[in-house]
Amino acid sequence: MSLSYLSTQDKNELFEKFGGSATNTGSAAGQAALFTERIKHLTEHLRSNKKDFSTRRSLLKMVGQRRRCLDYIKRHDIEKYRALIVQLGIRR
């Protein structure tokens, strides 16, 4: 699946900032950051396309996936979780 709004370079920068390195794409923090960017994009799409219910369902699934990543981080390192929430600008 290709995300045209999020280039490979943008993704690498995200993973470098939150995951430790550009190749550490499996880290929970990096995944949460990627989900956050995708959620922001879909939210903007849904503001102008209110009846796009398949995208709305995808958005809700993505929010759940991000929630699971954040819960994992919260269980293992509460300080890292708190810092990540502030960096990503998520209210929780």
N, C-alpha and C positions, 0 to 999 in steps of 0.2 A: 504494500500500500504506500503510495507516494503522497506526501503532504506538501502540496505546492506552496502553501503559505509559510511553511517552516523549512528552510533550506537545510542541507546537511551541515553546513557551517554553523548555522544557528543552533542546531541540535548539539553539535560538538561543543559549542560554547556553553550551552546549558549544562551538559554533563561534566564539563571541566569545572564549572563554577560550583555545582551542587554534588557531583559524584566523585570528585577528586581528580579525574583525568578524562580526556575525551573518549577513551576506549572503555571506561567503566560504565557501560550503558545499563547494567543490571542493578546498580545500587538503588535502594529504595528512595533515597533523597533525589537522585537524578530522575527516576521514574515519576515521582510526585511533581517535580518541576516541569517535566514534559507534559504530564497530564494537565497541569495548571495552564500552560500555554495553549494547549488544544481546547481546554474548556473556555478560556477567554475568547478564542476565535469563534467557537460554536455559539457562544452567548451573543456575540455581535451579529452573527448570521441570523439567529432566531429573533433578534429585535426587529429586523426588517422582513422576516419571513415567518410570521406568527403561526401559520397553519402547516408548517413543515414538521409533522409529527414524528417521522422516522429520525430526523436529526435530533429532535427533542429526546427521543428514547436513547439515542447514542450518547447524548450529553449526560443523561441521568446515569447510564452505565459507567461512563467515564468518571463521573463524580464519585460513584461507589468504589471504583478501582483506586482512585486517588485516596479516598478515605481509608481503604485497607492498607495502602502503603504508609500513610501517616500513622495509622494505629500500630503498625509494626515498629516504626521508628519510636513511637511513644513508649511502647513496651520495653524496648531495648536501651534507649537513651533519652530521657525526658528533656535534658538540656538541649540536645541536638534538635529535638522536636520543636521546642519553643523557639529556638533560633530560626529554624526553617519556616515556621508559620509567619514569623515577622518578615523574613526575607521574601517570601512568596506573596505576602500581602493577603493572606487568607484569614478571615475572621473565624474564630472557633471558640 
